[in-house]
Amino acid sequence: MTALKAQGLRRLLAGAGRALPFLIFAEASLLAAEPADPYLWLEDIEGQRALAWVEAQNRESEARLTADPRFSAIEAAAYAVYAATDRIPYARQAGQRMLNFWQDESHVRGLLRSAELKAYLAGEPQWEVMLDLDQLAEAEGENWVYKGAACLEPDASRCLLMLSRGGSDAVTLREFDLDAKHFVTDGFVSSEAKQSVTWLDVDRLLIAKAGDGFRATDSGYGAELRLWHRGEPIKSSQVLLEVPSDHVAVSGAVLRNALGTFPFAVDSPTFFEETVYALGDALEGEDAPKKLPLPKDVDWRGLFQDRLIGLTRSEWHPKAKTAGEPVPAGALFAVPLGDLLAGRLSSVETLVRPTARRAVTDVRVGRLSLYVSVTEDVVMQLLELRPQKTGWSHQAVPLPENGSLSIVSANAHSDLALVNFEAFLKPDTLYAITLGQAPHPVAQLPARFDAAKLSARQTFATSSDGVKVPCFVIEPKGRRGPLPTLLYGYGGFEIALTPSYLSPLATAWLQAGGVFAIANIRGGGEYGPEWHQAALGANRQRAYDDFAAVAEHLAATGVTRPQQLGIYGGSNGGLLVGVAFTQRPELFGAAVSAVPLLDMLRYDKLLAGASWTGEYGDPDNPEDRRWLAAYSPYQNAHPEAAYPPVFLTTSTKDDRVHPGHARKMAARLKAQGHEALYYENTEGGHSAAANLAQLARRDALVATFLMQELMAEPNSSG
């Protein structure tokens, strides 16, 4: 279920050191009956009363922040970066095309465009527009936001475009012909819903959705996988696999290579479990889907030639004839597909083993090679693996060091892989990797700031239980004494925060004389599944203890002072910020919580929240509810506490994390007399921004708030 995982971010508490008021309040909240929630009305997303409250809060926040002389300059600088025409046009290979989605000042909603493969690799793409989203939105009177395309491999001339109204996760699917550059007349169209789709062949799709007569899970995703024929009413489509409502979702996967086409169904009971079924004769209604003998917490990554490739989340003892040693947690493995389809295991190959400091972070399948990114103390390397007569060859791909690598494009029909390199102070370079050749730079991002004035280093804090927690610090060269510092964190869902070229928000902060830091706390994926699992459920407090330890470390080592330390995080990172300032307010001078979870006793009842009980626990389970109540920011906000100023942001169109979390927290903090600002973008989905201008405005609002709270007022010249 990789489509449902949090992708992308790219770019904050220990019992012994916890403030005494928190201990009193937390214990009281567990012993006393929970009072009625006076702000439930703010969960009515489009309710008239709720939107009137939002409008009033937005006016207050904008009046304060946009009037600051720093705001306009930050917004303009951020927009110049986001909309720059000299940025890298990242693309994926689609047959002999390179397919790219592009937004700039002239194309606010964006262009879907393509270039010939050879020209793109030569750095001279001649872009041909496939679809102009601005024109489409105007013609149809819709607020379309592009959410991606599912194309039929290997030629990829037919694609299902995913269009969202305002940026929500719910999309409309519409069939598009890349050769003809228009939507297909009487083609596949699936109405707006949270849905997943994959091509079986040109006339058949595997589709799961929450709507159109399909059952939905409690998490709001499809509970039925169906086979949909061209021209057939979707409500009449054949049900292939149904899952219980308390599972996260079901989806289809069709893997293709030179050996054939292999359709599968994937049942995800929780966010971190996958039961994989081969569909086979089930497509003809002659048999039931066949469950594959894989561990329930497998993270399967595709089909390489005749082997299924996956990652383990826990130690696996496969019942195979030549099992050998168990497969450790976090390892990359390969299993013969024929064995799996026959319901047996003859052998399991462990391709890459993790260590205490080394983890596999990504795996992509090529025609003749596997491309595997690994981290060593959160710094990345790319490996190329190829099968031999006995075993596999491992070759390190010669790319720059001390940065992050992301595999932009690779597929089972090509010998080409596109890999991006970046570091905090080094702009992105896109490399083409082809068999037997050195990596070739295809495009490079021009420098967006003067890196000569800055330095980046890694340091380690010691958490409450003695665990060493990495932290990156980017600061002015020759820094003397403590400076205002912005600390960013996430700590969840196996997501690793690796070095990436500094964002406009981070750049604005550094250019104003601050320090920017990133905490690699437990709950993330920096050291593999064990690092993530160390902060699951009942152990969630470890992530918050780690974040507090990093904050204390930054103060103890002279980087900053508590009153100069701001914290920022979004989504799960927004929860992190909420816990941080309610548990340890004395450590921070300001806090920004974006698109956050904050009411952890109701999160599973709000939008996609039920899908995350595997991460946090189930509030309906008394034992789980006890530990959730102990840290839930909304329930642990109290008028007697001395919190730092807080800025909460979200989006009306976020249908992943309910805007009610941020709304209710802001209302409660204000009613208790705390300093809190609130801003809600009326579109933009979980990113809280639907276009480049909104991204720039979001950054400027956050940066201005932090500067107002943590830095001296600007002089008359601004």
N, C-alpha and C positions, 0 to 999 in steps of 0.2 A: 504494500500500500504506500509506495514512495510518493505517489501523487498527493496523499493526504498529510504527509509529514512536513513539518515545517522545514522550508528550504532556504534557503536563502538567505539571512541576516549576514548580513555582511557587516556586513558592514552597514548583594549587596549582601554571626550573631550567636554568641556562645552563652551557655547557661551561667557560668561563673562570672562573666563580665557583663551580663545583661542588667539593664537599669532596674532598680527595685520596683518602681511603679508598674512596670510590665509584668513582673512576677505576680504582683497582687491582682492586677486586672485579669490576667490570663487565668489564674486559679479561680477567681470569682466567676468568670464567664463559664467555667466548666461546672461549677457547683450550683449556680443559680439558674432558674428557668430563663430561657432566651426570650427577651422582650419582642414585641411585634415590631416589624421593620417599618418605620414611618416613611421610607422613601421608595417603597415598592412601585409607586406610580411612575417613577423615572425609568422603570424597565419597559414601559410602553414606548417602543422605539419611535413610532410615528405619531404618538398621541399628541393632541393639541396642547394639553397642559405641559407635557414634557418638552415639546419643541419650543414653547414659549419660554420655558426656563433656560433651555440651551441658548436661545437667541439672546436672552438677557446676559448670560454668562459670557458669551462671545463678545458682546459689545463692551463689557467691562474689561476683558482681557486685551482686546484689540486697542481700546482707548489707552490703556497703560503702555502696552508694549510697542505698538506702531508709532507712538509719539516720541519714543526714545530716538535720539539722533543716530544711534548705531544700527537701528533696525533696517532702514532702507539700504544702507551700504551692505549689510550682511545678506539681505535678500537679493540684491542685484548681483553680488559676487557669486552667490550660490547658483542663481539662475544662469549666469554666464557659464558656469562649469557644466551644469546639467544639460543645457541646450547647445553647448559648443558643437560646431560642425566638424571639428578635428578630433573628436573622440573616436575610439575604436568601434567600427561597425560589427559587433559580434554576430556571428551567423552559425547556423548548423547546416550540415550537408544534407541535402534532400535530392537524391539521385545525382545528376550532374549540375545541380544548382546549389548555390549557397543562399539560404533563406534568412532574411534579417527583418526585424521590426525596428523602426526608426522614428524618434520624436525629436522635434526641434522647434524653434520659435515660429516657423511657418507651418508646422504640422503638429498642432497641439495634441490631437488624439493619436496621430501617428500614421505611418505608411508601412504596409507589408510589401516588401520588395525582394527581388532576387537578382543575383549576378552569376555569370558563368564561373565554374569552379576554378579554371586556370587563371582567369583574370583576377579573381579574388586572392588566390595564393601569390600572385605576382604583385599584390598591393595596388592593383589598378582596376578595381571593380567598376563596371558600367552598370549602374543600378536601373532595373526595370521595375516600375511600380505595378504590383499585383492588385492592391486595394488601398484606397485612400480612406482612412477611417473618419476623417473630418467631413469629407463629402458624403459618406454613407450616413453618418449621424445627422447631418443637415437634411438629407433627402428623406430620411425615415422619421425624423423628429424624435430621435432617441439619443440618450447620453451614453453612447457606446464606449466601452473601455476594452481594449484588446487583452485577452487572457491566454493566448497561445493557439497552437494548431496541432492536430493529430493527423499525420499524413500516412498514406498507404505506401509502405516500402516494397520494393527497393527504388522504384522510379519516382515516387512521391509526387505525382502529378495531381492526385486527388487528396484534398485535405478537409478536415472538419475544423472550421474556425470556431473558437470559443469567444463569445462576445458577452460582456457583462454590462448591466445597467448601473453605472455609477461606480464600478470597481468592486462590487461584492463577489463572493466566491460562487454564487449562483450564476450560471451562464446559459446562454442559448447556443446550441450547436447548429451550424449551417454548412452544407457541403459546398466546397469551392474548387473550381478547376484552375490550376495554376497555368496550364497551357493556354486556355481561353481567357484567363484573367477575369472571370466572373463567377457568380454563384450558379450552381447547377440547377437548371429548370427541373422542377419536380424531384430535386435531389433530397438527400437526407436532411431533415430539419427536426430538431428536438427542442421543445419549449423550455423556458427558463427554469432551472433547477440546479441544485448541487448534483453533479453527475460525472461519471467517468465513462470513456468510450475508447474502443480500439477496433481497428479494421480486421476482420477475418479474411475478407476478399473484397473485390470491388462492389459486390452486391450484398454483402452481409457485414453486420457490426455486432460486437459484443458490447452491451450497454447496461449500466446500472444507474438509477437516478432516484431522487426523492420527489416523486410527482408523476403525473400522467398515468395513474393507476398502479404504479410500482409501490410496493411497501417501502417504508423508510425505517431506519434504525432510530433509536433514541437519540443518537448523536446527530441526526439530520442528514444522513447519507443513505445511499441505496442499500436495501436489504435483499434485493433480487437482481441476479445477473440474467440477462435475457439475450436471445439470438434474434436480431432484427433484420428482416429481409427488405431489400429495396421495394418500394411500392406498397408495403404492408403497413396497416395502421399500427402504430407503436404499441397501442393497448392490446393488440392481438399477438404480439411477439411471444415466442416460446421461452418459458422460464427454464433456465438451465440449473441454477443453484439458488436456494434461499437460505438466509442465515437468520438467527434469532434477533429480535429487536434490541437486545442488550449488547450485541456485538457492535463494533465500530462501523463496519462497512463490508461490502463485497465488491469485487471488481474483476475485470477480465484482463488477460495479458496474452498477446499473440507474439511469439518469438519466431523470427525467420532467419534462416541463413542458407548456405548452399545445399544443406541436407534436406531442407523442407520447411514446412509451416507447422508450428506446434502451438495449439491453443490451450490456455489454462484459465482456471478460475482461482481467485485468491480470497479466502475468508479471513478477515482480521478481527478476531475476538476482542483484542485490545490493541492499543496503539503500537505495541511492541511484539505482537504475535501474528503469525501468518500460517494458515493451513492452505497448502497448495494442492489443487486438483487438476489432473489432466482431463480435458473434456472429451477428446477422441470420439467414440461412437455416441456420446451424449448429444452431440450436435445433430444427429439424425434421429434422436429419440429412442435409440436402440439400447442404451445402457445409461447407468448413472455415472456422474463424474467420479473419477478414481483418485482417491487420496494418495499423495506421494509420501513415502516414508522419510520425512524430514523432521528435524526438531521443531517444536511448536513456536519457538522464538527465533526462527531462521530469518535472516535478512537476505533474501535471494536477489541476485543482481543480474540475472540474464542467462543466456545460452551461448556458450563459446564452443563452436564446432559441435561435437557430440557430447559435451559436458555441461551440466547445470552448475552455475557459479553462485556462491553465496558466502555470507559472513555469519559467524556464530555470535550469539549474545551471551551464551553460557557454555560451559564445557559440555561437549557432545561425545557420548559413547555409542557410536553407530554399531548396529548389529550387522556387520559385514564380514564376509569370509576372510578378507585380508584387512581387518580393521586397524591393526597396529595400535599405536598410542591413541588416546582420546584426543579429539580436536579441541584445543583450548578456546576459551571465550575470546572473541575479537579476532579470530583467525579467518583467513580467506581459504575456502575449500572448493574442490571440484568433485562432482559425482557423475558417473556415466548416465546419460539420459535414458538409455535403453533399460538400465537397471531400475530406475525410478518408475518408468512406465510399466515395467513388469512387476512392480511391487516388491522389489528386493534390492539389496545392496551387495555388490561383489567387492567394491573397493571405494575408499574415500581418500582423496589426496589433500593434504594440508599444504597449501601453496605459500602462504606468508603467515608466520607466527608472530604474535605481538610480544613485547617485553614490558617491563614495568614503566618504561618511559616512551615506548614506541607503539603507535596504533595505526591501523588501516583506516583511512578516512573516506576513500572513494575507490570504486572499481568500474571501469568501462570496458566494453567488449569491442574489439576490432575484428577484422576478418582473419588475421593470422596472429594477432597479439592481444594480450590483456594489458590494459594500462591501469596501474595501481598507485594511488597517492598514499603516502605514509607520513606521519608526523613523529618527530623526535623532540620532546620537550616543546611541542607546539610549533616547530619549524618543519617545513615540508620538503619531501623528495618524491620524484616520480620514478616508478619502476616499470619496465617493460618485460612481461613474462611470455615465454613461448614454449609450447610442448616439444619435447625431444623424444627419441625412441625410448629412453628411460628418464623419467623425471621432467623437470622444467628448467629452462634457462632463466636467470634473473639478471637483468642489466639495468643499471642506473642510467636514466636519460640525462645527458649533460645539459642541465638548465641552471640558471642562477641560483645561488644559495640564500638562506636566511630570509625567506619570504613565504608566500602562499602560492600554491598551484591549484588551478581549477581546470578540469577537463571540460572544455566547451562543447566539443563535438567528437563523437566516435560512433561507429555502427558496424554491425556484422557484415556489411556488404562492401566495406572500403578498407584500404590500407592507410587511410589518412586519419590522424587525430589532431585536433586543435587544442592547445593548452595555453592557458593564461598564467603569467607570472606577475606578482606584485609584492611590494613591501611597503611599510609605513612611509618611507621617504623615497621610494622608487616607483615611478609611474608604471602602469601596466604595459606589458609587452605580450602580444599574441604570437605563439609559435606554431608552425606546422611541423608535425612529426610523421615521416613516412619511413617505411621499412628500409633499413640499411643506410639511412642518411642522417646527417646531423640535424638537429632542430633548426628550422629556418624561420627567422622573424618575419611575420606577415604585416604587422602593424604595431605601432607604438604610440602610447598616449603622451602628448607633450606635458611637461611639468606644469602643475597648476599652482605651485607655491615655491618659495625659496627654501629648499631643503638644507642649504649650507648653514643656516642659522639654527638648525635643530639637530637633536640626537635621539636615537631610539635604543633602548636597552631592556633586558629582561631581568626581573628580580623575583625573589620568592618570599612569600609571607608564611608564617607558621600558624595554622589554624588551632582551634581549641583542643583538638585531639592529637596534635603533633604533626599532622599531615602538612607537607610543603605544598603551597598553592602558588602557581606561576602568576606573574603580573607583568605586563608590558608598560613601560613608561616612555612617553615622548615628551621632550622638554627642551627649552632653549639651551643651546650650548653654553657651557660655563655658568649654569644657573647658580646664583648665590642666594641662599636662604629660601625659606618656604614661599610658594606661589599659589595663587588660586588654581585649583585642580579639578578637573572633571573626570570622574570614574565611571566607566561603563561596564555593565555585566549582563549576563543572561543565565547560564547555569541550568539548562534543562534540555530534554528531548534529544539527547545525543548530539547536539549542535556544538561544534568547536569554533571558538573565536580565534582565528589565525591572523597573522599580519596582513593587512590590506592597505592600499594607498589611502591616505587620509581623506576623509569626506569633507565637503564644504563646511559642515558644522564644526568638525574637529579643527579644520584649518582656521576658521574664524576665531575659535577659542585660543588657539596657539598664537595666532598673529596679534591677538589682544594682550599677549604676555602670559598666558596660562600654561598649565601642564595637562596633558591628556593621558589617561591611564585605562588599561583594559584588564579586568580580573578574569582569569581562567579557572573559575570555581567548579567544584564538583556538581554533578548534574548535567554538565556538558559532555561533549565527546572528545575532549582534548587528549585523553589517555585511553580511549576505547570504552567498551561497555561497562567495565568495572568502575570507572570514574563516573559514568552516568548512573549506574545502579546504586552507587554509594549514597546517593541523595534522593532515592525514590521513597514515596510513601511516608512511612513512619520516620525515615531518616532525612526528611527534607530539611530539617533544621541545619544539617551539615552545610548545605549550600549557603545558608544565611550566615552561619558562623564563619565560613570561608571569606565571604564578602566583607564582614566586619573585620576580620583579621587583615585583609588587604588594606582597608581604610586605616586601621591602627598602624600598620607597617609604613604606609605613606607618611603619616604624621611622625612616627618614631624615627624615621630616617631623614627627616627634614625636608621632604618634598613639599609638604603643605601643612596647614593647621586645620583642626576640625571645622572651625568657623569659615574656612576658605574652601572646604571640600564639597563639591556638588556631585550628585549621583544621577545617572540617567539609564533607563532601560525601557524596552518595549515588549509587549505581549507577556510572555513568562518573565522577561526582564522587568516589565512594569510591576509584576507581582513582587519580584525581588526588591525593587525600590520601595514598594509599599511596606514590605516586612522590615526593611532596613530602617526607615525613618520612624516606624512605630515601635520597634524593639530597641533601637540604639540611637535615639535622636541626638544625643550629645556628640556623636561622631561626625555630624554633617551640618553644612551651612545652607544647603538648598537641595531640593529633590525634584526630578522630572519623571513622571510615570506615564508612559505612552501606551495606548491601546491595551490597557492592563486587565488582568484578572485580579480582583481584590476581595470579592465576597466569596470566600472559599467554602462556605456552607451552603451556597446555592449555585455554584458555578456549573454543576452538572445538569442543572435545569435550564440553563441559558444557552441557546443556539448549539454550537458544536461541543459544549463543555463535557457532555457525557463520554466523549471519545478520549478524554484525558484522565479518567480514573486510574488507569494503569500507571500514570506518572505521579499523581497526587494522592490517590485514595478515594474512597466512596463516602460522601457525606451522609448517606443513608445507613451506613454501617456504624454502629455506636463506637467501636474502637477507633475506626478511621476518623470519625467526627471529632473525637477527643483531640487528636494531634492536629487536625485541621483548624479547630477552634483555637488552639494554642498560638497559632501564628497568623491566622486570617486577618489581614490589615483592616478590613471594614469593621469587624467585630472588636478589634483591639485598638480602635481609635478612641481616645478619651480626652475630655476637656481639661483635666488636670495636667496632662503632659505638656512638655515644652518642645513642640515639633519645629523643625526648620520650615521655612516657606516652601510650599509645594505647588507644582504646576502639573495638572492632569490634562491629557489630551486624548482624543479618540475620534471616531468617525461614525456618523449616523448609518453609513452603508457597510460597516464592518459586520458581516454575518458569520464571522468565526468567533471572535471574542465580543460578547454583547456590550454595547456602549453603556448599559446600565451599571456595570462595574465602576467605571470612572465617574459617571453621573452621581451615583449614590455616595461615593466616597467624597467627592467634592462638596456635595450638599451637607454631609455629616460633619466634615471638617469645618466648614463655614459656620454651621449652627453651633459648634462647640467653641467658636471664637478663634480658630486657628487661621493663619494666613494661607489662603489657597486660591489659586487661579484655575480656571477651567476653559478649555477651548475644544470645540467639536466641529470638525470639518463635515459638511453635509454630504460629501461623497468621498470616494477614495478607497473604500474597503479596508482591509486589515493594515495596509500601508499608510492609511489616513491621508492619501494623496492620489488623485486620479490622473494628474499630468505633471509636467516638469515645473510649471509655475507654482503648483500647490506644494511640490516637494521643497522648493526654495522658500516658500512662505512658512512651511512647517519648521524648517531649520532655523529661519530667522526668529521666529517666535520663541523657540527653545533657547537659542543662543542669547537672545536679548534678555530673557528672564534670568538666566544664569549669570550673565554679566551684571545685571542690576543687583543681584543678591550677593555676589561674591567678589566683584571688582569695583574699583573706585568709579565715580561718575565721570563721564567723558568731559573733556575741557570744551571751551567755547568753539574750537575748531572742529570738534567731533572726532 
